[in-house]
């Protein structure tokens, strides 16, 4: 409510809006959702997507500074921002209101943003913890749309009210690719979203589907394993903003070029990943007795360590942390198993002074660490894992709907 009313004020006063996004599919779809909505309302806005390698994840003073220099008066952070104390403090000093739309786990203390919409806030009572950032952003757009309708803004400004059902293509893509559970509202979003994707209303998505030769009705498989990895590839090995630009493009020539680039980046990502996983596999054998796998290497490609961690985690059914080292600093990506909340453990490690910064959710997270603290972090994770009393050495139970004779 508070965020919607502040956004209404920005719309009425024609304040320029800033959107600080993220480079993965959930971040790209969330950013594009706001962009598409603002385009329909003919509002002035700027988008900033950080570079994974040079800037890392989440809001930075540098990114906010760039937006403010472009006369932005209000900033939305999407799929990030819940733990961005420094950047939000900087914006506050510049009298810029920041509204956070996120789903990552929070601490008790929150940044001094204008408002923080996050179903994973400790004090949240919505029972929508399973939403990804695109889902949170969609709920926010539903609220703004309702408020604009109530004050008859659309009639007064001779504009058609956006049909938010048509936005479910992006919401379903973000939901499937962020691997959040397909339950409750998520299930409804994806079921309806697949119909919108089939209708090919979004030019960028249509172009990418054509390049990938998706000729049947799109399914969750196509979103998670065909379209998603290509949109992700921009942030991993190419240009971070490519995913958002594709999803917002109304220019067929530009959309085709970006889609081709993303397809090429994805092939490059696959080659880098293949080599990295081979390197890591030889290291994993030395850690067979460890319940949590912590692996490190010099200048491992930061864009693919997350995928590598996911592959190793799936193969060995153990929480897996992969750290890319450069000089005395490491950037890490973590993937976990059911029952071991890696996001909470990363936040605890930051609070204990083991990690420089970091965050995430139950199954995945990212962080920065000093080289000398890696063994401390490994001990910290193993101790907490043993306290959780999980046994991942056994095969996972498989639940079957029926047996096909």
C-alpha atoms as one frame of an Amber mdcrd trajectory, in Angstrom:
protein
   0.000   0.000   0.000   2.724   2.444   1.033   4.778   1.662  -2.091   1.758
   1.956  -4.394   0.811   5.383  -3.023   4.395   6.632  -3.426   4.439   5.324
  -7.019   1.105   7.057  -7.676   2.646  10.293  -6.478   5.614   9.768  -8.839
   3.245   9.119 -11.764   1.117  12.208 -11.014   4.174  14.457 -10.566   5.890
  13.040 -13.671   8.968  12.075 -11.644  11.568  10.147 -13.634  11.787   6.535
 -12.388  14.900   4.368 -12.047  14.878   0.562 -12.133  17.917  -1.265 -10.747
  17.712  -4.847 -11.988  19.670  -8.077 -11.882  21.298 -10.125 -14.625  19.604
 -13.517 -14.128  16.243 -14.523 -15.659  14.241 -13.563 -12.559  15.953 -10.165
 -12.452  15.547  -9.598 -16.207  11.850 -10.543 -16.236  11.137  -8.391 -13.132
  12.901  -5.396 -14.712  11.079  -5.944 -18.011   7.720  -6.188 -16.188   8.179
  -2.688 -14.734   9.507  -1.412 -18.075   6.545  -2.771 -20.040   4.082  -1.293
 -17.558   5.793   2.121 -17.559   5.862   2.049 -21.393   2.102   1.492 -21.500
   1.603   4.458 -19.161   4.077   6.522 -21.214   6.266   7.244 -18.158   9.899
   8.320 -18.257  12.281   5.758 -16.751  15.890   4.523 -16.808  17.151   0.957
 -16.326  20.460  -0.087 -14.777  21.661  -3.700 -14.839  25.042  -4.242 -13.126
  27.879  -6.132 -14.794  28.330  -9.494 -13.042  32.133  -9.474 -13.274  33.008
  -5.850 -12.477  30.128  -4.899 -10.148  28.683  -8.137  -8.805  25.164  -8.656
  -7.500  22.850  -6.006  -6.125  22.611  -2.232  -5.788  25.836  -0.256  -5.615
  26.648   3.398  -5.000  28.060   3.493  -8.574  24.795   2.204 -10.094  22.585
   4.509  -8.024  24.858   7.459  -8.846  24.426   6.803 -12.583  20.638   6.679
 -12.238  20.535   9.859 -10.117  22.741  11.671 -12.664  20.007  10.905 -15.228
  17.523  12.906 -13.081  15.841   9.865 -11.527  13.776  10.797  -8.431  12.620
   7.355  -7.271  14.421   4.004  -7.655  12.970   0.490  -7.716  15.348  -2.394
  -7.032  14.089  -5.715  -8.395  15.338  -9.170  -7.361  17.852  -7.417  -5.082
  18.124  -4.712  -2.428  17.002  -6.434   0.791  20.550  -6.311   2.220  21.878
  -3.276   0.284  22.540  -0.998   3.257  25.309   1.154   1.749  23.690   1.955
  -1.627  20.289   2.682  -0.077  21.889   4.940   2.557  23.614   6.823  -0.303
  20.272   7.314  -2.111  18.603   8.475   1.112  21.260  11.175   1.577  20.495
  12.339  -1.976  16.749  12.513  -1.092  15.916   9.665  -3.462  13.229   7.208
  -2.348  14.105   3.535  -2.901  11.411   0.860  -3.169  12.735  -2.711  -2.920
  10.904  -5.541  -4.749  12.709  -8.708  -3.728  12.323 -12.261  -2.432  15.757
 -12.998  -0.933  16.101 -13.715   2.756  16.450 -10.770   5.095  18.120  -9.977
   8.376  16.205  -8.491  11.325  17.696  -5.086  10.461  16.645  -3.753   7.079
  18.105  -0.927   4.977  16.446   2.494   5.369  14.600   2.244   2.058  11.275
   4.035   1.535   9.688   0.580   1.573  10.689  -3.062   1.172   8.238  -5.493
  -0.421   9.589  -8.966   0.244   7.580 -12.061   1.253  10.760 -13.393   2.925
  11.030 -10.509   5.369  11.119 -11.904   8.899   7.964  -9.907   9.780   5.994
 -10.845   6.634   2.612 -12.533   7.103   1.536 -12.994   3.475   2.282 -16.758
   3.210   3.777 -16.037  -0.221   7.388 -16.906   0.648   7.540 -19.109  -2.448
   7.197 -16.197  -4.929  10.199 -15.240  -7.039  10.982 -11.557  -7.719   8.901
 -11.573 -10.931   5.937 -12.816  -8.868   6.475 -10.074  -6.270   6.766  -7.444
  -9.033   3.555  -8.697 -10.651   1.671  -8.417  -7.336   2.970  -4.871  -7.017
   1.727  -3.992 -10.530  -1.711  -5.389  -9.639  -1.765  -2.990  -6.674  -0.651
   0.073  -8.697  -3.166  -0.722 -11.436  -5.966  -0.907  -8.871  -4.986   2.444
  -7.333  -4.827   4.142 -10.749  -8.246   2.701 -11.583  -9.710   3.995  -8.308
  -8.609   7.583  -9.021  -9.793   7.222 -12.665  -6.259   7.998 -13.893  -6.727
   6.024 -17.118  -9.874   7.944 -18.147  -8.407  11.321 -17.170  -5.268  10.654
 -19.205  -7.085   8.970 -22.139  -5.086   5.755 -21.762  -6.171   2.124 -21.983
  -5.700   0.241 -18.746  -2.907  -2.352 -19.177  -4.208  -5.928 -19.228  -1.917
  -7.490 -16.648  -2.849 -11.038 -17.709  -0.702 -10.376 -20.794   2.316  -9.884
 -18.499   2.164 -13.458 -17.211   4.532 -14.645 -19.965   7.381 -12.847 -18.188
   6.178 -13.809 -14.688   5.982 -17.505 -15.593   9.447 -17.389 -17.202  10.972
 -15.846 -14.058   9.091 -18.316 -11.834  10.242 -21.455 -13.664  13.839 -20.267
 -14.141  14.302 -19.249 -10.509  13.303 -22.804  -9.542  10.762 -21.729  -6.940
   8.084 -24.333  -6.081   5.130 -24.507  -8.481   2.504 -24.371  -5.750  -0.355
 -21.989  -4.935  -0.181 -18.727  -6.830   2.973 -19.825  -8.706   1.090 -22.739
 -10.222  -1.690 -20.454 -11.466   0.858 -17.942 -12.828   2.725 -20.589 -14.838
  -0.435 -22.312 -16.122  -1.804 -19.017 -17.485   1.621 -17.681 -18.463   2.283
 -20.600 -20.803  -0.889 -19.664 -22.713   0.378 -16.077 -23.123   3.800 -17.331
 -24.272   2.069 -19.552 -26.855   0.236 -16.458 -28.173   3.701 -14.854 -28.732
   2.676 -11.398 -27.522   6.238 -10.460 -26.505   8.397  -9.801 -29.584  11.697
 -10.653 -27.850  10.403 -13.961 -26.509   8.831 -14.811 -29.868  12.142 -14.113
 -31.649  14.113 -16.255 -29.199  11.576 -19.082 -29.528  11.889 -18.912 -33.319
  15.704 -19.088 -33.116  15.419 -22.078 -30.735  12.912 -23.685 -33.120  10.218
 -24.183 -30.464   7.389 -25.246 -32.733   5.136 -27.045 -30.253   3.148 -25.484
 -27.399   5.735 -24.166 -24.919   6.079 -26.081 -21.656   7.998 -25.596 -18.387
  10.798 -27.583 -20.026  11.156 -24.958 -22.770  11.201 -22.131 -20.205  13.699
 -23.794 -17.861  16.036 -25.502 -20.312  15.773 -23.688 -23.646  14.699 -20.034
 -23.252  15.961 -19.396 -19.691  19.609 -20.440 -20.207  19.882 -18.146 -23.238
  18.517 -15.105 -21.360  20.847 -15.990 -18.473  23.831 -16.284 -20.809  23.992
 -12.496 -21.274  24.732 -12.016 -17.579  27.049 -15.028 -17.419  29.427 -14.540
 -20.362  28.092 -11.680 -22.484  26.365  -8.377 -21.841  24.352  -8.184 -18.602
  21.591  -5.960 -19.971  20.906  -8.130 -23.057  18.140 -10.160 -21.376  16.152
  -7.083 -20.316  16.685  -5.389 -23.699  15.342  -8.462 -25.509  12.231  -8.690
 -23.319  11.469  -4.972 -23.747  12.273  -4.636 -27.454   9.603  -3.663 -29.983
  12.103  -3.472 -32.851  12.229  -6.758 -34.869  15.761  -6.103 -36.192  17.156
  -5.292 -32.734  15.300  -8.214 -31.104  16.675 -10.638 -33.718  20.252  -9.414
 -33.203  20.024  -9.667 -29.395  18.438 -13.140 -29.623  21.286 -14.275 -31.924
  23.859 -12.850 -29.480  22.233 -14.659 -26.558  22.205 -17.941 -28.478  25.927
 -17.494 -29.209  26.693 -16.545 -25.572  24.844 -19.686 -24.438  27.059 -21.930
 -26.609  30.108 -20.155 -25.166  28.765 -20.661 -21.628  28.258 -24.389 -22.288
  31.875 -24.775 -23.448  33.281 -22.896 -20.402  31.025 -24.895 -18.072  32.113
 -28.237 -19.557  35.825 -27.454 -18.977  35.195 -26.098 -15.453  33.148 -29.117
 -14.352  35.909 -31.461 -15.544  38.402 -29.537 -13.372  36.059 -29.575 -10.385
  35.213 -33.297 -10.691  38.851 -34.249 -10.093  38.846 -32.093  -6.908  35.545
 -33.513  -5.614  37.034 -37.019  -5.332  39.412 -35.702  -2.625  36.414 -34.495
  -0.573  34.299 -37.666  -0.675  34.092 -37.859   3.148  32.930 -34.258   3.575
  29.168 -33.623   4.040  29.485 -30.142   2.439  31.634 -29.610  -0.665  33.657
 -26.377  -0.714  35.837 -26.030  -3.826  38.055 -23.166  -4.910  40.134 -22.295
  -7.957  42.108 -19.430  -9.428  40.091 -17.272 -11.841  37.326 -19.796 -12.401
  34.695 -18.093 -14.578  32.328 -16.275 -12.187  29.488 -16.524 -14.686  29.354
 -20.327 -14.573  30.361 -21.273 -10.999  26.664 -21.229 -10.000  25.701 -23.725
 -12.717  28.734 -25.877 -11.863  27.705 -25.857  -8.173  24.186 -26.957  -9.173
  25.523 -29.826 -11.319  27.877 -31.098  -8.566  25.123 -30.754  -5.925  22.736
 -32.817  -8.063  25.338 -35.508  -8.729  26.524 -35.968  -5.125  23.406 -34.771
  -3.254  25.527 -32.532  -0.992  25.472 -28.746  -0.458  28.093 -27.406  -2.876
  30.014 -24.139  -2.723  32.321 -23.079  -5.545  34.675 -20.118  -5.111  36.530
 -18.250  -7.859  39.707 -16.651  -6.486  41.478 -13.571  -7.754  44.404 -12.333
  -5.657  43.226 -12.437  -2.022  39.497 -12.269  -2.736  36.995 -14.931  -3.698
  33.498 -14.774  -5.143  31.392 -17.788  -4.322  28.207 -19.439  -5.469  26.324
 -21.986  -3.368  23.641 -24.582  -4.081  22.007 -26.615  -1.343  19.884 -29.666
  -0.650  16.407 -29.766   0.909  16.639 -29.220   4.660  19.839 -27.141   4.716
  19.020 -23.437   4.348  22.085 -22.030   2.599  20.767 -18.433   2.435  20.401
 -18.228   6.218  23.840 -19.801   6.711  25.462 -17.261   4.390  23.809 -14.371
   6.265  24.991 -15.871   9.595  28.535 -16.170   8.210  28.454 -12.480   7.192
  27.282 -11.542  10.696  30.079 -13.697  12.193  32.724 -11.880  10.127  33.616
 -14.961   8.045  32.190 -13.544   4.797  32.528  -9.965   3.525  28.988  -9.920
   2.144  26.407 -12.328   0.836  22.832 -13.555   0.810  20.389 -15.837  -0.932
  17.477 -18.141  -0.258  17.012 -21.704   1.023  18.504 -23.471  -1.987  21.004
 -20.985  -3.447  23.197 -18.049  -2.525  26.229 -15.963  -3.376  28.956 -14.254
  -1.367  32.395 -12.577  -1.239  35.173 -13.956   0.963  38.832 -13.358   1.785
  41.097 -16.221   0.709  42.340 -16.831   4.266  38.772 -17.325   5.590  37.791
 -20.167   3.216  38.708 -22.998   5.626  36.803 -21.154   8.426  33.759 -20.969
   6.158  34.022 -24.670   5.336  34.196 -25.570   9.064  31.264 -23.217   9.780
  29.082 -24.886   7.125  30.012 -28.443   8.149  29.271 -27.684  11.833  25.859
 -26.211  10.973  25.117 -29.024   8.545  25.854 -31.643  11.212  23.577 -29.761
  13.638  20.783 -30.024  11.046  21.178 -33.820  11.317  20.541 -34.562   7.627
  21.654 -37.716   5.905  22.260 -37.185   2.203  24.257 -40.386   1.769  21.059
 -42.344   1.084  19.247 -42.151  -2.214  16.498 -39.564  -2.347  12.937 -40.816
  -2.037  11.103 -40.639  -5.341   7.345 -40.065  -5.215   5.442 -41.614  -8.109
   1.932 -40.683  -9.239   1.366 -44.112 -10.792   3.122 -47.055 -12.382   2.797
 -47.418 -16.148   2.646 -51.145 -16.845
